[in-house]
Amino acid sequence: MSSTNQSPQYQKAALKFLSAQTDKEKLFYLEEMIRECPKHKSSEKMLAKLKTRRKKLLEKMDKIKSVKKSSSKPSIKKEEMQAVIIGLSNSGKSSLLSVLTNASPEIADYDFTTKNPVIGMMEYSGVKIQVIENPAINSEYYDRGLTNSADVVLILVTDINQIEEIEKKLDKTKGKRIIVFNLKNNNDYRKIFATLQSKRYNFIIISTETKENLDALKEKIFHGFGKIRVYTKEPGKEKSTKPMILEPETSVKEIAEKILKNLNWLKETKIWGPSSKFPGQIVGLNHKLKDMDVIEFRTK
């Protein structure tokens, strides 16, 4: 058993900290870890590291606040996962942002309604994803840097010919590109699908009016980040509501080291989900996790 003797409350707070989606949530659980950290000589280094981490997190949060106050332009803090909607004017960008997120952008029939990026948060399977509407790519308000730094770029179009026009304006985008065709009543779905498929685009056909295929779009957006979701659970309890967001091929050992710090604590690991041969399979430290796995650590 580790000399630091972390309590179950500490381990629970550590799990919550790792799955936290915002700095505010991270600070809350970090302070709980500090409160629950054993107060004896062998745990002094651990406590000092936790306090240093809290100090750096507070400095980061203060810096973001000061930048927002001093800047005359809207300041956008990039979250862990960020998707940006781009397209020509009147393609339905504001409508798409509205149906995907908690944002309420101005929606109008005239050109260039959006003059500044509009931010919303999309929830998908317990994961929060930042979605931003960039002003029309054919306007003076378009933010090229925002598109170039995004993890996922949603190219919203209402006509197939618009795709080539938009892609000509894209240069240094590093994010995964997804063609989102916003279907209108007079569109021929089969013809559009066949054309997009023949050109081998990474695409999806949706409708902001009827809300058709929005759940499938959310799933496609998440998979565009190339991440996996792994849920933790305590013995005898339900899995966590919020997953840990990890890189593909993450091993049991990598997660255990984040949560338990010292692997001497670890007695047994069980897995439920795509990477297990059967529910509750006992696995070793080198076991590779897959999207939607549930992992349970039993400690000594």
Residue frames as qw, qx, qy, qz and C-alpha x, y, z in Angstrom:
[[0.000, 0.888, 0.461, 0.000, 0.00, 0.00, 0.00],
 [0.368, 0.624, -0.034, 0.689, 1.26, 3.47, -0.83],
 [0.409, -0.239, -0.484, 0.736, 2.68, 5.51, 2.04],
 [0.110, -0.130, -0.065, -0.983, 0.59, 8.49, 0.99],
 [0.036, 0.340, 0.891, -0.299, -2.56, 6.45, 1.78],
 [0.239, -0.071, -0.251, -0.935, -5.04, 8.32, -0.41],
 [0.400, 0.218, 0.695, -0.556, -8.60, 8.07, 0.86],
 [0.339, 0.458, 0.786, 0.239, -11.55, 6.95, -1.30],
 [0.118, 0.902, 0.294, -0.292, -12.73, 10.58, -1.22],
 [0.161, -0.681, 0.427, 0.573, -9.38, 11.71, -2.66],
 [0.319, -0.012, 0.837, 0.444, -9.52, 9.10, -5.42],
 [0.272, 0.691, 0.669, -0.004, -13.09, 10.09, -6.28],
 [0.034, 0.905, 0.020, -0.423, -12.07, 13.77, -6.51],
 [0.265, -0.461, 0.636, 0.559, -9.11, 12.79, -8.71],
 [0.350, 0.331, 0.826, 0.293, -11.44, 10.98, -11.10],
 [0.170, 0.870, 0.436, -0.158, -13.75, 13.99, -11.24],
 [0.153, -0.781, 0.258, 0.548, -10.76, 16.28, -11.86],
 [0.323, -0.195, 0.754, 0.537, -9.59, 14.22, -14.85],
 [0.222, 0.493, 0.784, 0.306, -13.03, 14.24, -16.47],
 [0.007, 0.741, 0.287, -0.607, -13.68, 17.95, -15.77],
 [0.526, 0.600, 0.453, 0.398, -14.56, 19.92, -18.91],
 [0.104, 0.908, 0.048, 0.403, -13.88, 23.47, -17.69],
 [0.359, 0.388, -0.501, 0.685, -11.20, 25.26, -15.64],
 [0.462, -0.452, 0.227, -0.729, -13.84, 26.12, -13.02],
 [0.947, -0.179, -0.130, -0.231, -14.70, 22.44, -12.57],
 [0.758, 0.264, -0.436, 0.408, -11.00, 21.51, -12.44],
 [0.034, 0.493, -0.427, 0.757, -10.38, 24.08, -9.70],
 [0.717, -0.394, 0.084, -0.569, -13.31, 22.76, -7.63],
 [0.984, -0.092, -0.150, -0.019, -12.09, 19.15, -7.66],
 [0.578, 0.423, -0.421, 0.556, -8.44, 20.16, -7.26],
 [0.219, -0.530, 0.383, -0.724, -9.29, 22.00, -4.05],
 [0.889, -0.276, 0.035, -0.364, -11.21, 18.92, -2.89],
 [0.884, 0.196, -0.335, 0.260, -8.09, 16.80, -3.57],
 [0.233, 0.516, -0.450, 0.691, -6.02, 19.22, -1.48],
 [0.567, -0.464, 0.253, -0.632, -8.51, 18.95, 1.40],
 [0.971, -0.120, 0.017, -0.207, -8.54, 15.15, 1.22],
 [0.640, 0.501, -0.509, 0.284, -4.77, 14.74, 0.78],
 [0.792, -0.444, -0.330, 0.259, -3.19, 13.08, 3.85],
 [0.024, -0.924, 0.207, -0.320, -1.41, 15.58, 6.09],
 [0.801, -0.514, 0.236, 0.194, 1.74, 13.72, 7.09],
 [0.251, -0.693, 0.490, 0.466, 5.40, 13.81, 6.11],
 [0.471, -0.005, 0.792, 0.389, 5.28, 11.16, 3.39],
 [0.351, 0.686, 0.610, 0.183, 2.58, 13.09, 1.52],
 [0.160, -0.745, -0.028, 0.647, 4.25, 16.52, 1.70],
 [0.182, -0.224, 0.598, 0.747, 5.54, 16.36, -1.90],
 [0.083, 0.464, 0.820, 0.324, 2.15, 15.33, -3.25],
 [0.086, -0.827, -0.469, 0.297, 0.41, 18.15, -1.38],
 [0.203, -0.607, 0.208, 0.740, 3.00, 20.64, -2.61],
 [0.167, 0.038, 0.735, 0.656, 2.43, 19.53, -6.22],
 [0.017, 0.660, 0.745, 0.096, -1.32, 19.87, -5.84],
 [0.143, -0.828, -0.232, 0.491, -0.95, 23.40, -4.45],
 [0.209, -0.391, 0.457, 0.771, 1.41, 24.34, -7.29],
 [0.126, 0.318, 0.811, 0.475, -1.09, 23.01, -9.81],
 [0.048, -0.800, -0.579, 0.151, -3.86, 25.06, -8.17],
 [0.205, -0.696, 0.056, 0.686, -1.69, 28.19, -8.27],
 [0.175, -0.145, 0.640, 0.734, -0.97, 27.75, -11.99],
 [0.055, 0.529, 0.805, 0.264, -4.65, 27.09, -12.74],
 [0.108, -0.834, -0.389, 0.377, -5.68, 30.26, -10.87],
 [0.202, -0.536, 0.303, 0.762, -3.03, 32.28, -12.73],
 [0.154, 0.147, 0.780, 0.589, -4.33, 30.90, -16.05],
 [0.019, -0.706, -0.707, -0.039, -7.93, 31.79, -15.14],
 [0.171, -0.792, -0.152, 0.566, -6.92, 35.30, -14.02],
 [0.232, -0.298, 0.509, 0.773, -4.97, 35.83, -17.25],
 [0.101, 0.409, 0.795, 0.436, -7.99, 34.86, -19.34],
 [0.097, -0.817, -0.525, 0.220, -10.19, 37.28, -17.36],
 [0.220, -0.686, 0.086, 0.688, -7.73, 40.16, -17.80],
 [0.213, -0.040, 0.665, 0.714, -7.41, 39.53, -21.54],
 [0.043, 0.611, 0.758, 0.223, -11.18, 39.58, -21.91],
 [0.153, -0.848, -0.334, 0.382, -11.43, 42.87, -20.03],
 [0.243, -0.613, 0.271, 0.701, -8.59, 44.63, -21.87],
 [0.272, 0.073, 0.737, 0.614, -9.41, 43.46, -25.39],
 [0.374, 0.321, 0.025, -0.870, -11.76, 45.53, -27.52],
 [0.579, 0.152, -0.633, -0.491, -12.55, 42.47, -29.65],
 [0.892, -0.280, 0.059, -0.349, -14.43, 39.43, -28.37],
 [0.045, -0.562, 0.822, -0.078, -11.92, 37.05, -26.75],
 [0.915, 0.027, -0.238, -0.324, -12.33, 33.37, -27.56],
 [0.384, -0.521, 0.750, -0.140, -10.82, 30.83, -25.18],
 [0.630, 0.253, -0.659, -0.323, -10.18, 27.64, -27.11],
 [0.804, -0.321, 0.360, -0.347, -11.59, 24.63, -25.31],
 [0.509, -0.314, 0.786, 0.156, -10.12, 21.12, -25.46],
 [0.382, 0.305, 0.791, 0.369, -12.37, 20.32, -28.43],
 [0.182, 0.598, 0.077, -0.776, -13.36, 23.12, -30.80],
 [0.437, 0.393, 0.707, 0.392, -15.38, 22.98, -34.02],
 [0.059, 0.457, -0.035, -0.887, -15.90, 26.00, -36.28],
 [0.516, 0.598, 0.613, -0.003, -18.81, 26.47, -38.70],
 [0.084, -0.436, 0.321, 0.836, -17.89, 28.23, -41.95],
 [0.406, 0.495, 0.736, 0.217, -19.80, 28.95, -45.14],
 [0.113, 0.325, 0.315, 0.885, -21.14, 31.61, -47.46],
 [0.264, 0.027, 0.328, -0.907, -23.73, 34.14, -46.30],
 [0.712, 0.076, 0.051, -0.696, -27.28, 32.81, -45.83],
 [0.499, 0.207, -0.831, -0.133, -26.14, 29.17, -45.76],
 [0.768, -0.470, -0.320, -0.293, -27.76, 28.60, -42.36],
 [0.482, 0.274, -0.614, 0.561, -24.69, 28.91, -40.09],
 [0.248, -0.298, 0.416, -0.823, -26.57, 30.73, -37.33],
 [0.830, -0.134, -0.105, -0.531, -29.45, 28.26, -37.54],
 [0.820, 0.123, -0.543, 0.136, -27.04, 25.32, -37.30],
 [0.224, 0.291, -0.602, 0.709, -25.28, 26.82, -34.27],
 [0.501, -0.265, 0.204, -0.798, -28.67, 27.39, -32.64],
 [0.909, -0.085, -0.180, -0.368, -29.89, 23.79, -33.07],
 [0.765, 0.197, -0.540, 0.290, -26.56, 22.24, -32.06],
 [0.400, 0.070, -0.522, 0.750, -25.76, 24.34, -28.99],
 [0.217, -0.682, -0.576, 0.394, -27.07, 26.61, -26.25],
 [0.195, -0.201, 0.132, 0.951, -26.26, 29.74, -28.28],
 [0.301, 0.748, 0.563, -0.182, -28.90, 32.16, -29.57],
 [0.321, -0.150, 0.338, 0.872, -27.34, 33.93, -32.56],
 [0.390, 0.540, 0.102, -0.738, -29.19, 36.53, -34.60],
 [0.422, 0.187, 0.818, 0.343, -30.89, 34.88, -37.57],
 [0.334, 0.676, 0.119, -0.646, -32.04, 36.98, -40.55],
 [0.768, 0.495, 0.394, 0.097, -32.62, 36.74, -44.30],
 [0.315, 0.934, -0.171, 0.002, -30.20, 39.54, -45.23],
 [0.794, 0.358, -0.328, 0.366, -26.50, 39.05, -45.99],
 [0.432, 0.330, -0.477, 0.691, -23.72, 39.18, -43.39],
 [0.577, -0.710, -0.224, -0.336, -25.94, 39.11, -40.29],
 [0.821, -0.492, -0.044, 0.285, -23.06, 37.73, -38.20],
 [0.301, 0.886, -0.229, 0.268, -20.23, 40.24, -37.82],
 [0.157, -0.629, 0.701, -0.297, -18.37, 38.58, -34.93],
 [0.420, 0.058, -0.905, -0.010, -17.77, 34.90, -34.08],
 [0.668, -0.393, 0.089, -0.625, -20.60, 33.44, -31.99],
 [0.161, 0.301, -0.912, 0.227, -19.79, 30.74, -29.42],
 [0.808, -0.260, -0.032, -0.527, -21.96, 27.88, -28.20],
 [0.205, -0.375, 0.888, -0.168, -21.41, 24.65, -26.26],
 [0.765, 0.069, -0.445, -0.460, -22.65, 21.38, -27.70],
 [0.531, -0.355, 0.707, -0.304, -23.27, 18.39, -25.44],
 [0.782, 0.258, -0.467, -0.321, -22.82, 14.92, -26.84],
 [0.880, -0.095, -0.458, 0.084, -22.76, 11.75, -24.77],
 [0.671, -0.674, -0.138, 0.276, -21.55, 13.59, -21.66],
 [0.592, -0.056, 0.163, 0.788, -18.91, 15.52, -23.62],
 [0.108, 0.897, 0.193, -0.384, -18.89, 19.29, -24.05],
 [0.599, 0.193, 0.397, 0.668, -17.68, 20.57, -27.42],
 [0.001, 0.649, 0.056, -0.759, -17.14, 24.24, -28.24],
 [0.468, 0.494, 0.608, 0.410, -18.84, 25.16, -31.52],
 [0.095, -0.581, -0.017, 0.809, -18.23, 28.58, -33.08],
 [0.528, 0.726, 0.426, 0.113, -19.99, 30.26, -35.96],
 [0.399, -0.258, 0.245, 0.845, -17.46, 32.19, -38.05],
 [0.367, 0.669, 0.090, -0.640, -18.85, 35.14, -40.04],
 [0.822, 0.531, 0.189, -0.076, -19.42, 34.42, -43.74],
 [0.718, -0.203, 0.362, 0.558, -16.24, 33.42, -45.55],
 [0.395, 0.501, 0.399, 0.659, -17.10, 35.87, -48.35],
 [0.184, -0.943, -0.218, -0.171, -17.34, 38.84, -45.95],
 [0.256, 0.693, -0.390, 0.550, -14.86, 41.27, -44.41],
 [0.577, -0.593, 0.320, -0.461, -15.76, 39.92, -40.96],
 [0.968, 0.038, -0.249, -0.003, -14.47, 36.38, -41.59],
 [0.414, -0.762, 0.494, -0.061, -11.80, 35.28, -39.06],
 [0.742, 0.446, -0.499, -0.044, -9.25, 33.19, -40.97],
 [0.101, 0.466, -0.773, 0.419, -7.15, 32.50, -37.87],
 [0.642, -0.139, 0.487, -0.576, -10.14, 31.02, -36.03],
 [0.915, 0.286, -0.079, -0.272, -10.74, 28.52, -38.83],
 [0.560, 0.559, -0.590, 0.160, -7.05, 27.64, -39.14],
 [0.046, -0.406, 0.763, -0.501, -6.72, 26.79, -35.43],
 [0.782, -0.125, 0.171, -0.586, -9.95, 24.75, -35.12],
 [0.397, -0.238, 0.887, -0.011, -9.83, 20.99, -34.51],
 [0.369, 0.405, 0.820, 0.161, -12.86, 20.36, -36.71],
 [0.126, 0.271, -0.189, -0.935, -14.10, 22.57, -39.58],
 [0.415, 0.490, 0.753, -0.145, -17.77, 22.28, -40.56],
 [0.015, -0.132, 0.444, 0.886, -18.15, 23.52, -44.16],
 [0.369, 0.499, 0.669, -0.408, -21.85, 24.34, -44.38],
 [0.035, 0.135, -0.556, -0.820, -23.27, 24.52, -47.92],
 [0.581, 0.402, 0.462, -0.536, -26.67, 24.66, -49.63],
 [0.742, 0.632, -0.103, -0.198, -25.31, 23.91, -53.11],
 [0.922, -0.089, 0.178, 0.331, -22.59, 21.45, -54.16],
 [0.549, 0.652, 0.021, 0.522, -20.87, 24.15, -56.25],
 [0.278, -0.910, 0.139, -0.274, -20.23, 26.12, -53.06],
 [0.889, -0.388, 0.121, 0.210, -17.80, 23.49, -51.78],
 [0.729, 0.267, 0.117, 0.619, -15.08, 24.24, -54.32],
 [0.075, 0.822, 0.051, 0.562, -15.58, 28.00, -53.88],
 [0.591, -0.780, 0.116, -0.171, -15.10, 27.70, -50.11],
 [0.910, -0.219, 0.141, 0.323, -12.18, 25.27, -50.26],
 [0.567, 0.578, 0.025, 0.586, -10.27, 27.72, -52.47],
 [0.153, -0.833, 0.132, -0.516, -10.34, 30.17, -49.58],
 [0.824, -0.547, 0.144, -0.029, -9.04, 27.61, -47.06],
 [0.468, 0.711, -0.500, 0.162, -5.29, 27.43, -46.73],
 [0.208, 0.427, -0.778, 0.413, -3.71, 26.41, -43.44],
 [0.765, -0.342, 0.080, -0.540, -6.58, 24.58, -41.82],
 [0.088, 0.363, -0.912, 0.169, -5.27, 21.76, -39.66],
 [0.546, 0.008, 0.607, -0.578, -8.67, 20.53, -38.50],
 [0.288, 0.204, 0.918, 0.181, -10.74, 17.66, -39.85],
 [0.291, 0.144, -0.226, -0.918, -13.02, 18.98, -42.61],
 [0.264, 0.358, 0.888, -0.121, -16.64, 17.86, -42.73],
 [0.162, -0.135, -0.439, -0.873, -18.96, 18.92, -45.56],
 [0.182, 0.394, 0.754, -0.493, -22.38, 19.64, -44.03],
 [0.062, -0.243, -0.587, -0.770, -25.05, 19.94, -46.73],
 [0.237, 0.270, 0.523, -0.773, -28.04, 21.95, -45.43],
 [0.119, 0.309, 0.863, 0.381, -30.98, 20.40, -47.27],
 [0.322, 0.181, 0.078, -0.926, -33.86, 22.57, -48.55],
 [0.664, 0.282, 0.541, -0.433, -37.36, 21.40, -49.52],
 [0.699, 0.644, -0.075, -0.301, -36.68, 21.58, -53.25],
 [0.013, -0.627, 0.768, 0.130, -33.41, 19.60, -53.09],
 [0.904, 0.136, -0.342, -0.219, -33.11, 16.12, -54.59],
 [0.630, -0.627, 0.446, -0.106, -31.66, 14.13, -51.68],
 [0.926, 0.048, 0.337, 0.162, -30.61, 11.08, -53.73],
 [0.616, 0.707, -0.003, 0.347, -28.84, 13.16, -56.37],
 [0.120, -0.882, 0.346, -0.298, -26.98, 15.21, -53.77],
 [0.783, -0.445, 0.431, -0.043, -25.95, 12.10, -51.82],
 [0.899, 0.279, 0.240, 0.237, -24.70, 10.36, -54.96],
 [0.422, 0.822, -0.124, 0.362, -22.69, 13.41, -56.06],
 [0.333, -0.808, 0.415, -0.253, -21.05, 13.95, -52.66],
 [0.876, -0.243, 0.416, 0.021, -20.26, 10.25, -52.41],
 [0.823, 0.490, 0.118, 0.264, -18.75, 10.14, -55.91],
 [0.249, 0.839, -0.263, 0.406, -16.41, 13.00, -55.00],
 [0.748, -0.110, -0.533, 0.380, -15.38, 11.08, -51.87],
 [0.117, -0.620, 0.231, -0.741, -16.08, 13.96, -49.51],
 [0.241, -0.206, -0.808, 0.496, -16.30, 13.42, -45.77],
 [0.258, -0.239, -0.194, -0.916, -19.91, 14.60, -45.65],
 [0.044, 0.385, 0.862, -0.328, -23.30, 14.49, -44.01],
 [0.144, -0.406, -0.449, -0.783, -26.68, 15.79, -45.20],
 [0.119, -0.383, -0.699, 0.592, -28.79, 17.59, -42.60],
 [0.048, -0.665, -0.435, -0.605, -31.64, 20.08, -42.38],
 [0.124, 0.008, -0.466, 0.876, -31.67, 23.00, -39.95],
 [0.476, -0.170, -0.158, -0.848, -35.38, 23.40, -40.71],
 [0.849, -0.206, -0.337, -0.351, -36.60, 19.86, -39.96],
 [0.436, -0.657, 0.577, -0.213, -33.62, 19.00, -37.70],
 [0.978, 0.188, -0.056, -0.067, -32.98, 15.89, -39.79],
 [0.853, 0.248, -0.260, 0.378, -29.73, 14.02, -39.03],
 [0.102, -0.860, 0.286, -0.409, -28.59, 16.39, -36.25],
 [0.801, -0.495, 0.330, -0.069, -27.76, 13.51, -33.86],
 [0.906, 0.221, 0.162, 0.324, -25.70, 11.87, -36.61],
 [0.351, 0.802, -0.136, 0.463, -23.91, 15.19, -37.18],
 [0.458, -0.787, 0.322, -0.259, -23.06, 15.48, -33.47],
 [0.920, -0.205, 0.307, 0.128, -21.58, 11.97, -33.56],
 [0.746, 0.515, 0.085, 0.414, -19.60, 12.81, -36.70],
 [0.019, 0.898, -0.216, 0.384, -18.27, 16.00, -35.10],
 [0.680, -0.631, 0.363, -0.089, -17.06, 14.10, -32.04],
 [0.916, 0.024, 0.304, 0.261, -15.33, 11.40, -34.09],
 [0.501, 0.806, -0.037, 0.315, -13.68, 14.19, -36.10],
 [0.263, -0.868, 0.378, -0.184, -11.48, 14.93, -33.08],
 [0.686, 0.340, -0.632, 0.119, -10.00, 11.43, -33.17],
 [0.190, -0.412, 0.666, -0.592, -10.57, 10.92, -29.44],
 [0.508, -0.244, -0.818, -0.118, -12.14, 8.14, -27.39],
 [0.492, -0.545, 0.152, -0.662, -14.52, 8.28, -24.42],
 [0.535, -0.021, -0.812, 0.231, -13.77, 6.11, -21.40],
 [0.544, -0.642, -0.057, -0.537, -16.07, 6.04, -18.38],
 [0.196, 0.276, -0.813, 0.473, -14.85, 5.19, -14.89],
 [0.703, -0.476, -0.285, -0.445, -16.84, 3.42, -12.20],
 [0.221, -0.478, 0.712, -0.464, -16.41, 2.49, -8.59],
 [0.201, -0.035, -0.979, -0.007, -17.02, -1.11, -7.48],
 [0.021, -0.471, -0.835, 0.285, -20.74, -1.75, -6.98],
 [0.153, 0.660, 0.225, -0.700, -21.78, 1.60, -8.49],
 [0.625, 0.712, 0.319, 0.024, -22.93, 2.96, -11.85],
 [0.630, 0.202, 0.159, 0.733, -20.44, 4.39, -14.33],
 [0.152, -0.445, -0.110, 0.876, -19.59, 8.09, -14.26],
 [0.435, 0.767, 0.425, -0.204, -21.87, 10.42, -16.22],
 [0.275, 0.905, -0.264, -0.190, -18.95, 12.29, -17.76],
 [0.957, 0.135, 0.019, 0.257, -16.31, 10.34, -19.70],
 [0.420, -0.632, 0.353, 0.547, -12.58, 10.92, -19.76],
 [0.650, 0.749, -0.040, -0.122, -11.49, 12.14, -23.21],
 [0.623, -0.493, 0.527, 0.303, -8.40, 10.23, -24.29],
 [0.285, 0.573, -0.612, -0.465, -6.18, 9.48, -27.25],
 [0.935, 0.136, -0.198, -0.262, -6.86, 6.22, -29.13],
 [0.803, 0.201, -0.497, 0.261, -4.86, 3.21, -27.93],
 [0.238, -0.648, 0.457, -0.562, -4.57, 4.61, -24.39],
 [0.557, 0.022, -0.820, 0.133, -3.59, 1.80, -22.03],
 [0.651, -0.647, -0.391, -0.069, -4.97, 0.84, -18.63],
 [0.669, -0.238, -0.224, 0.667, -1.60, 1.72, -17.13],
 [0.204, 0.309, 0.096, 0.924, -1.74, 5.29, -18.46],
 [0.433, -0.625, -0.278, -0.586, -5.13, 5.93, -16.85],
 [0.779, -0.477, -0.369, 0.173, -4.20, 4.14, -13.61],
 [0.569, -0.031, -0.179, 0.802, -1.10, 6.32, -13.22],
 [0.053, -0.460, -0.136, -0.876, -3.21, 9.47, -13.61],
 [0.613, -0.574, -0.267, -0.473, -5.77, 8.41, -11.03],
 [0.866, -0.457, -0.182, 0.089, -3.87, 6.33, -8.47],
 [0.005, -0.908, 0.412, -0.081, -0.43, 7.92, -8.92],
 [0.155, -0.484, 0.858, -0.076, 1.23, 4.87, -7.35],
 [0.704, 0.093, -0.550, -0.440, 0.34, 1.55, -8.99],
 [0.174, 0.109, -0.901, 0.381, 1.04, -0.31, -5.73],
 [0.450, 0.094, 0.406, -0.790, -2.53, 0.67, -4.89],
 [0.664, 0.236, -0.350, -0.617, -3.93, -1.27, -7.83],
 [0.553, -0.152, 0.793, -0.207, -5.31, -4.72, -7.12],
 [0.425, 0.300, 0.826, 0.215, -7.47, -5.47, -10.15],
 [0.216, 0.348, -0.188, -0.893, -8.88, -3.79, -13.27],
 [0.442, 0.396, 0.805, -0.021, -12.16, -4.70, -14.94],
 [0.083, 0.223, -0.387, -0.891, -13.43, -3.57, -18.34],
 [0.480, 0.532, 0.671, -0.190, -16.89, -3.39, -19.91],
 [0.324, 0.792, -0.046, -0.516, -17.38, -2.33, -23.51],
 [0.731, 0.635, -0.188, -0.164, -15.90, -2.63, -27.01],
 [0.278, 0.650, -0.696, 0.127, -12.39, -3.63, -25.89],
 [0.467, -0.291, 0.757, -0.352, -13.57, -6.44, -23.57],
 [0.234, 0.050, -0.917, -0.318, -14.27, -10.01, -24.62],
 [0.410, -0.544, -0.722, -0.120, -17.08, -10.22, -22.06],
 [0.274, -0.822, -0.045, -0.498, -18.59, -7.82, -19.47],
 [0.628, -0.729, 0.236, -0.136, -16.40, -7.28, -16.43],
 [0.893, 0.275, -0.211, 0.285, -13.30, -8.83, -18.02],
 [0.567, -0.743, 0.178, 0.307, -10.20, -8.62, -15.81],
 [0.682, 0.674, -0.048, 0.280, -7.37, -7.07, -17.84],
 [0.725, -0.254, -0.071, 0.636, -3.71, -6.21, -17.42],
 [0.176, -0.732, -0.016, 0.658, -1.93, -2.85, -17.49],
 [0.175, -0.251, 0.588, 0.749, -1.09, -3.09, -21.19],
 [0.300, 0.552, 0.777, 0.050, -4.71, -3.52, -22.27],
 [0.077, 0.031, 0.273, 0.958, -5.65, -0.91, -24.93],
 [0.247, 0.491, 0.611, -0.569, -8.93, 0.92, -24.44],
 [0.139, 0.340, 0.658, 0.657, -11.58, 1.69, -27.05],
 [0.241, -0.223, -0.054, -0.943, -14.30, 4.31, -27.40],
 [0.687, -0.351, -0.146, -0.619, -17.16, 3.87, -24.88],
 [0.620, -0.010, -0.734, 0.277, -15.26, 1.48, -22.61],
 [0.548, -0.745, 0.049, -0.376, -16.03, 1.46, -18.88],
 [0.578, 0.310, -0.631, 0.414, -13.12, 0.86, -16.52],
 [0.676, -0.691, -0.043, -0.255, -13.18, -0.11, -12.84],
 [0.373, 0.487, -0.655, 0.440, -10.14, -0.07, -10.57],
 [0.800, -0.549, -0.230, -0.076, -10.15, -2.18, -7.41],
 [0.157, 0.733, -0.497, 0.437, -7.59, -1.01, -4.87],
 [0.581, -0.014, -0.745, 0.329, -5.86, -2.83, -2.03]]
